[in-house]
Amino acid sequence: MKKTPAGDAFRVLALTDTHLFPEDYEEGFECISKLTSAAEPDFVLFNGDNFFGKKGEDLDFYSRLDDYFIGKGVKWTANLGNHDGEYNSSTREGLAMHLHSLPGTVFELNAIGKRYGNYFFDTPVEGASLAFLDSGTYASPSERIRSRFRSPYAALKKEQIAFYLEKAAGKRAVFLFLHIPLNEFENGYYLALADCSVIYGAVRENIRKDGTLNRRGDIVCSPAVNTGFFEAALKEGNLKAVFAGHDHLNDFAVDYKGVRFVQVQRSFSSKKASYGFKKRGFTDYSGATVLDIRHDDFDVRQLFLKDL
C-alpha cells in the first residue's frame, strides 16, 4: 500500500467515459499512462463508456491495458456503461466475458439478468471493500412513462440491490462504483451548494454557454425511476462513498446522509465524442479521481491532465 502523510493507504485511480475509438487509442493510452504514473495507484478502474471499435480493436485495447497494468503490478477492472456494447465489436456480455478472461483484472462476470460485472473486491485495508454494479443501459418504456420521459436511463434492479445487501453485510466500509449516477446525486449536490459544503467541483451538464439551463436535459443524468438502492444501502451503515461516471461535464464531490457522492472526472476528450468540456465552452477538466482508503478514514481528490 502507498505511504501517505496520514499513514498507509490503499489507492484507487478511477477514470471514466474515455469514449476511445481506434483513432484515439494512442493518445488515450498516453493519457492513461500519465494519470497512472502521477497517481501511483494500487488499483485502477474504468467506470464505463470505455473503449469502442467494430473490428476487435476494442478487445485488443483492453488486452493491451491488461499487459500494461500487469507490468506495473497494479490490479484493475472496468465497469460497463450505457454505451458499452453499442459501438463495440462484441455485445455487453461479450465485453464482460473478455474482461473476465484477462489475467490482470479482478472482474467477475456474475450476471444478474443482463447486467454483467456485479461483485465485491476486498482491499488490503481490513474490512474495506470496493463494490461494482452494472447500472445497465436504457429504461424500459414503462419506466420512461412513469418518469414522464424525464430520463432515458436504466436503474439498478431489485435483484442487484438484494445482491449488494447480502455481500455488504458485515463489511466495515464499502466504496461503490457504478456508471449511471444514483437519483440522489442531484439533490445531494444542491443541498451541499445551498449550505456551502460542496467539497469540490461543479455541475455543468446541460448548462448552456451563457449559463442558462437546458430544461430538456437533466443536471445529473440519473435513472428514469428510483428503485430504492440508496435508502436500502443506508440501513447497513457501512456505505462510505458512491462513485459514478456518465455525466461528462460534472466533477463534484459532496456528502449526503453520511455518504460521499463523487462524480468521477471524465478522463479523455476524444475526437468523436462531442460532449466534452472544450466543445461546450468550459475549461478542460479531463483527468481522474483518486481515492485513498485507510483503516479509519478515506479521502478523495481530483487529478487533472492539464496539470501533468
C-alpha positions, -999 to +999 in steps of 0.1 A: +000+000+000+011+036-007+027+057+020+008+089+026+013+117+052-017+103+071-003+067+071-007+036+049-035+039+023-049+017-005-051+040-035-077+037-063-074+056-095-109+060-111-112+070-148-145+073-167-161+080-201-129+078-221-151+071-252-119+060-270-123+050-307-094+033-326-081+067-339-079+079-303-062+048-289-026+060-289-033+094-275-057+078-250-031+053-239-006+081-233-032+099-211-039+067-191-002+062-186+003+098-175-026+096-149-013+062-137+022+074-133+011+106-115-012+088-090+009+057-084-023+036-076-027+002-062-059-003-082-073+012-114-109+014-125-125+024-158-161+034-149-180+028-181-183+040-217-147+030-221-133+017-255-150+012-288-143-005-321-161-026-346-133-049-358-119-062-325-098-032-318-117-026-286-109-061-272-073-057-282-071-024-264-084-040-232-058-067-236-031-041-241-041-023-209-040-057-191-004-062-201+004-026-191-011-030-156+004-064-151+038-049-159+032-022-132+019-047-107-014-029-105-048-047-103-076-032-124-111-036-137-138-019-157-175-013-153-198-013-183-215+019-193-247+025-212-227+029-245-205-002-240-219-027-265-234-001-288-202+008-306-183-024-300-173-055-318-190-075-291-222-074-270-221-063-234-220-099-224-191-105-248-172-075-234-178-088-198-165-122-208-134-107-223-127-087-192-132-118-171-106-137-192-078-111-187-054-123-160-047-088-146-083-078-138-104-086-108-136-086-130-162-112-121-189-119-147-217-126-121-246-118-144-278-106-128-303-107-156-285-090-184-263-069-160-227-081-160-199-074-135-216-074-101-191-082-074-170-071-044-133-068-041-117-069-006-089-044-003-059-050+020-074-024+044-091-046+069-129-046+064-129-022+035-142-034+001-148-020-034-182-029-048-191-029-085-226-029-100-236-028-137-261+001-139-273-010-173-283+009-204-317+024-210-350+024-191-379+003-202-409+021-219-430+017-187-402+033-166-399+062-190-437+068-189-436+067-151-409+093-151-428+114-177-399+109-201-376+129-178-347+104-182-340+076-207-316+057-184-319+024-165-320+019-128-304-008-106-325-039-105-341-052-073-320-083-077-289-062-078-299-044-046-305-078-029-271-090-041-254-058-028-271-060+006-261-097+011-224-091+002-221-058+021-234-073+053-206-073+079-182-051+060-167-022+078-166+001+048-179-002+013-170+021-017-194+016-046-186+022-083-213+023-110-217+042-142-251+059-141-254+082-110-280+074-084-311+096-083-300+111-051-268+127-066-286+158-079-304+165-046-272+159-027-253+184-048-279+211-045-282+207-007-245+210-004-244+240-027-271+257-006-251+254+027-217+259+010-204+224+018-195+213-017-162+195-013-150+203-048-162+206-084-195+216-100-223+205-123-222+216-159-243+190-176-269+206-199-258+241-189-255+264-219-225+286-226-244+316-213-250+298-180-287+291-185-302+256-181-313+235-210-345+221-194-347+193-220-319+176-201-310+168-165-283+184-145-274+149-132-284+122-157-297+097-133-322+068-139-358+073-151-370+057-118-356+052-083-357+015-073-346+023-038-309+012-037-296+042-017-321+040+012-317+003+014-279+005+015-280+032+042-296+008+066-265-014+066-245+017+078-212+009+060-216+026+026-189+053+026-189+066-009-205+062-043-186+069-075-204+075-108-195+083-143-218+090-173-220+128-169-191+141-189-191+177-176-198+171-139-170+166-115-182+172-079-179+156-045-204+161-018-216+144+014-252+134+016-267+115+046-233+105+057-222+091+022-198+108-001-212+112-037-184+115-062-188+124-099-156+109-114-136+132-137-141+125-174-108+111-184-103+120-221-117+143-246-119+121-277-123+134-312-156+116-319-173+121-285-187+157-290-200+162-255-167+174-240-155+204-219-140+225-247-167+218-272-193+230-246-173+262-238-158+251-204-122+247-193-110+212-199-111+194-166-104+159-180-085+136-157-092+111-130-103+107-094-080+094-066-095+076-036-072+068-007-086+043+018-072+040+053-083+020+083-102+048+100-109+072+071-106+080+034-102+110+011-109+118-025-092+143-048-091+153-084-063+148-108-062+169-140-044+160-172-038+197-178-016+198-147+006+168-157 
